Amino acid sequence: MNRVFIGRALTLIPVLIATSAIAQLGPPRFSDLDHSRRVAIVDSLTAALDTVYVFPDVATAMVEDVRRKVKSGEYDDIADPHAFAARLTNDLREISKDLHLSVGVTSPPPPQELEDPAVARARWDDEEAHGNYGFIKVERLAGNVGYLKLNRFSGHPDAAATANAAMTFLAGCDAIIFDLTDNGGGSPSMVQLLCSYLLEGRVHLNSFYVRATDDMRQYWTQQFLPGPRSTETPAYVLTSSNTFSGAEEFSYNLKNLERATLVGETTGGGAHPVDRHFFDFGEYHVTMSLPFGRAINPITETNWEGTGVSPHISCSRADALQTAYLDALNTLMEESEDEGQRFELMWARDGIQAELEPVQLSSSTLDEFVGQYGPRSIRREGDTLIYQREGRDPTPLKPLSADTFQAEGIAWFRVRFERDSQGEVERIVGLYQNGHVDGNPRVR
């Protein structure tokens, strides 16, 4: 009889495991299946579905469906284990509509990892550290807006230190953007930690009902944090159709607590925590990502399963960052009474506005700017103006408006053209991000 290994962890994506298949360019080739092996695989999977899957009635329907199909010979033309796993995934999802539910095939772990859990743990430690626990980028954008690109909510114990460092870095920012457009989920504990930095006091974030034990697991904000909280800082969450599971929980929590503005696309729609089950068939392991519970939000008393989380500001994932950034800059400008800060915000805003809505100028308009302005010259190459100062390299100009241009590759410098009372261009003005302004009249 095949052995069963169950990876129990309250995570919203399958637990990472180390296998000997790592570094292969494609799935390993295993022996073809016969009818008896297909029956054994279905028996193993359906036994787990019967006892673990979050909705018993749906589990019963799935079990009856795949057992009928294997008994009637509907699967008899599928010899490849990977193809069989893919077909089972499709059939189970056809009934359940549950994107967390999946079947796969993998090489068994090396013998030393089965015999010594410390070996497998060391591999996991290395993989998590190498991936920086899902933290891809943290930076301060112009206008003092923070940006965090997070592709995974890691459940590794050492991930908290990276999260704390990232949030401490962002603590001095006037707004924070969390980019989850490529985040497929992860640990509720990391969701809990990051939410804690944005909320004051003890706040109930989410609960998970577990079918097997008939109990509820609650997640609240953490009372102690090693870094400063950002409870009053405007927060934005970028979402896409690829935002899934734990990333959806983070978005859903903050949306319902009215703590963040969601920008982008409706998320994928997976709200069930999963166990990873492994069935040992010698040459390979059949794996199943099996939802064992469901999320229950304390405010809505439901979750985002099958529907996803809808954004406050809908746009394509390609425009999500610029859209959120622009909204943050406009919000900060409305609130600021400091002229220096307003100039910095306006500088950043105008650049982002031109990214979202590119300015197109006619050939005749571009020709009006061509000329010599003291030590500065403007020439045209195709549909692009080229700026050059004596002794300096030429620089293409990108239009921000009908008369103002950004020097490409020089974020701190722009030029503006001024006209006389007859509408003729008579002067060029250099604009600098620190507020300095200089100019030259047109000489020809």
N, C-alpha and C positions, 0 to 999 in steps of 0.2 A: 504493500500500500504506500502511496506517495506521502512524504512528510509535508507538513504545513508549517510555515513560518509566518507569524503575524507581526508586522511592524506597527505597534500601537503608539501613536503620538497625536495629540490634538493639533493637527496642522491642516491647513486648507489647500495644500498641494501634496502630492505623494512625497514621502520621506526619501531623501537622497540615499542611495546605497552604492557601494563600490562593487564592481564586477570585473571579471577578466575580459569583458568585451570592450572596455575603455580603450580608446586609441584606434579602434577599427573604423574603417571608412564607411562601412555599411553593416547591416545586421548579420550576425554569424549564420552560417548555413548549418541547419540541423537535419537529422534524418526525417524522411517523409512520415506522415501520420497514417496509421491504419484506423479502421473503424473502432477497434477496442480502445486505442489511445484517445481518440476523440471523445468516446463515451466517458473515459476516466477523467479527462479534463473537465467536461461538462458536469460530471458528478461532483468534482471538487469545488468548482465555482458555485454551483447552485446550492450546495450545502452551506457555504459561507453567506450567500445571498439570503437564504432562508432565516438565518439566525442573526445577521448583523445589519442588513440594509435598513436605512432609516424608516422607510414606509413598508410595513409588512404586506399590505395588499398589493402594492406595486412589485414587491419582491416575489410574491406568489405568481403574479402574471408573467414576470420575466422567467422564472424557473419553469413554469409550464410551457412557455414558448420554446425555449432552447432545448428542453428535454424532448419535446415533440419533434423538433426538427432533427435532432441527432438520431432519434429512434426511427424516423421515417426515411432516413438516408439523405436528407436535404444537404447535409454537409459532406457527403461522401466524395465529392469531386475536389475537395480542398485538402491537399497533401502537405503543403508548406505550413509549419507551425505559426509563422508570422502572419500569413494570410488568414489562418484560422482565428488567431487572436483578433485581427482587425475585423473579421466578419462577426465574431461574438460581440465585440464592442459596439458595432453598428446595430446589431439586433437588440442588445440590452438597452441602448440609448433610444432606439425606436419606440420602445414602450415607456421607459422612465423619463426621457427627455433630460436626463441628468448628465451634464458634461464632465462631472467629476468621476463618473463611472467608466472604467476602461480596463481592458485586458491586454497583456503584453507577454513577450517571451524574452528571456535573457539568459546568458550563460550563468552557471552557478558561481558563487563566490569562490575564490581560491581556498584550498583546504586549510591553509594557515589562518584565514579569516574566520572560518567556521569553528576551528579549534581554539582560537585565541581572539576574543572580542576586542582586545586592546589593539590588535593589528587593524581591524576594520575601523575602529575609532580614530586611530592615527591617520588613516587615509582620509576619513571624513574631515578631520581637523585641517589637513593640508589643503583639501579641495575648497573648504570654506574660506580659509585665509587667502588662498590664491585668488578667489573671486571677490575678495574684500567684503564678504558677507552681503553682497548685493548692492552695496553703495558704489555707484558709478562716478558721480561727480557732485561736488559741492562748491559753490562759488558765489561771489558777491557781484551782482550785475550793476550797471550804471543806475544811479538813482537810489542806491542802497537797498536794492531788492535782492533777497536771497534766493538761491536756486538749488534744489536737491534732486538729483536723478537717482531713483531707487528702483532696481529691477527685480528685487526679491526681498521678502520679509524673512530674514534668516532666523532660524530657531536655535542656532549654535550659541552656547553660553558666552563665547568670546565676542559675539556680534554686538552685545550691548555697549561695549567700550567704544566701538566705531560709531554707533548711533549717538551715544552721548557726546562724542567729539564733534560730530556733524552738527548736532543741535546747538552745542555751545558756540561753534563757529558762526551759526546763523542768528544767535541771540541778539546781536546788535543791529540787525537789519530792520528796516521799517515795514517790510512785507516779506512773506516767504512763499515760494512756489514749490510744491512737491510734484515731481514728474513721475507718474505711474503709468505712462502710456505703453511701456513694455514690461510691466510687472504682472507676472502670472500668479502671485499669491505667496503664501508662506505661513509663518507662525503667528498665531493670535497674540503671543507674548510680545513679539516685536511691534505688532499693531498697537497693543496696549501701551508699550513704552513710548512710542512716538506720539500717540494721542495725548499722553500724560503731559508732554511738554507744552501742549497748546491749551490745556484746560486747567481751570482753577479749582481747588478743592477735590473732594472725592466724588467722582462721576461714574455712574454705571454705563459702560460702553456697549456691552453685548452679552448674550448668554448662548450656550449651546446645549440643546437637549440631546441626550445619548440614549438611543433605543435600548441597548442591551442591559443597561443598569437602571433605566427609567429615572435618570436623575438630570439635574440642571447644573451646568458649570458656568459660573458668572465671571465676567472680566470687568474690573473697575480700574480707574486711573491709579497710578502709583503715587503714594503720598510723599516718598522720598526720591529725589532725583539729584545726581551729582552736579548737574549744570543748571543754569538759570532757565526758568520757564518763559515762554513767549505767549502769554495768555491774552494780551491785547493786540498782538501783531496780526494784521490782516493776513489770512492764509488762503492759498489757492491750491487745488488739486487738479492736475491734468490727467484726463482719462481717454481711453480709446476702446475699441471693440476687443482689444487684446488684454485690457485690464481685467483681471479675473480673481475670484476667490478672496484670499486675504487682502489683496489690494482693493477689492470691492468693499470689504468690511471697513477698511480705513476710510474710504470715500463715503460709505453709507453712514458710518458713525458720525463723522464730522458734518455731513449734510443735515442729518436729523437733529443734531445738537446746534444747528445754525452757527457753526464755528468756522466753516470754510466755504469758499465759492468754487464749485466744480466747473471745469472748462474742458470742452472737447466732445467726445462721442459717448453714447450709452455703452456701458460696460458689458462684459460677456455673459453674466447671469449664472454664477455658480456659488451657492451659499452653504454647501454641505461639507463639514469636516470629514476627513477620510482616514482610514487605515490602509496600509499597504500589505497585502497578503501574498505569500510566496508558496507555491506548490512545487515540490521537488520531484521532477521526473527524470532524475539522473543526468542525462545529457544536457538538460536545460531546466530552468525554472519557469513555470507559468506564473505571471504576476497579475494581481487585480487591485486596482485602486477602488476601494469600496467605501462609499459614504455611510457613516455609522450614526450620524446625528444631523441636526439642522440648527441654523442660527435663528435666534429670536431677539430682535431688537427691543429694548425696554420702552421705546417711544412708540414705534409703529406696531409692535407685537407681531411682526412678521419679518420677512427678509427679502432679498433681491433674487432668489432662485427663479430662473427662467425669464426674468424680466430685465435684469441688469439694473444699474444705477444711472439715472438720467442726469445730465449736467444742468447747471443753472444757465450757462452760456454754451450754446451748441455751435460747434464748428468742427472742421476736419482735424484729425490728429496732427497734420502738418502745420496747421495754423494755431494749435492750442497754446504753445508757449508764448508766441507774440501777442495773442489775444489776451491771455491772462496778464502778461507783463504790461501791456497797454492799459488794461483796466486798473492794475495796481498803481501805475504811475499817475493816472488821472485821479484816482481816489486820494493819493498822497498829495497831489497838487491842490485839491479842493480843501484839504485839511491844514496845509502848511501856511504859516504867516511869515516865514523866513524867506527873504528875497533870494538869498544865495541858494537855498535848497530848492526853491521854485525854479530857478534858472537851470539847475542840474537836472531836475525832473523833466522840465520842458525839452531840454536837449535830448534826453533819452527818449522821451515820448515821440518827438518829431521823427527820429530815426526809425522807431518801431512802426509808426504809422505808415511810413513810406514802404516798409517791408510788407505790411498787410495790404496796402492799396498803392501799388507802384504808380508813380507819376509819369505820364507819357507826354513828351513835348514834340511838337512838329519840327520838321527840318528847318522851316523858315524861322521859327522861334529860336532854335539853337544857333542859327547863323547870326542872329542879332547880338549874341554874346561874344562872338569871335573877334579878337583884336588884341592890342597891346595896352597894358595898364601900368605904366612905369616899368618896374622890374618884373612885373607879372604878365604872362601872356596866356591867351586862350585860343586853342585851335580845335578843329573838329576832325574826328576820325569816324566816319560812318555816322551812327546815331549817338556817338559819345563825345562829350566835350573833354578836352585834355588841358589840365592846368599845369603851368610850369613857372617857377620863379628862377631868376638868374642864379646859376650855380647849383641848382637842385634838380633832382630827377623829375620827369613828367609824371603826373598823377591823373588817372581818370576821375571824372566827376559823376556822381549819381544824383539825379534831381530829387529833392525833398518837397519842393513846391515849384511854382512858376518862376521863381527868381532865386531860390536858395538850393545849394548843392552840397553833398557830402563828399569829401575827398576819400576815395576808396582806399582802404588799408590804413587810414590815419583817423582813428575814431575821434580825436580831439580837435579836428580842424574842418571847417566848412567855409564856403564862400557865398556871398550874396551880391547880386547885381542890382544897382540902383539906376533909376531912369530920371530924366529931366521932365520938365512940364509938357514937353512935346511927345513924351513916351519913348525917347531915344535912350539907349543904355549909355550912361556917362561915367560910371564909377564901379569899381569892384571893392568889396569889403571882406576882409578876413575875419572870421568868427572863431573864437577859441573856447574850449570847454571850460576854462577857468574864468571866463567872462571878459577876457581881453579882446579888444577890437582894433583893427587897423585897416587902412584902405588906400587906394590909389586911383586917381582920375584916369579916364581913358585918353590915350594920346593918339591913337589911330585905330 
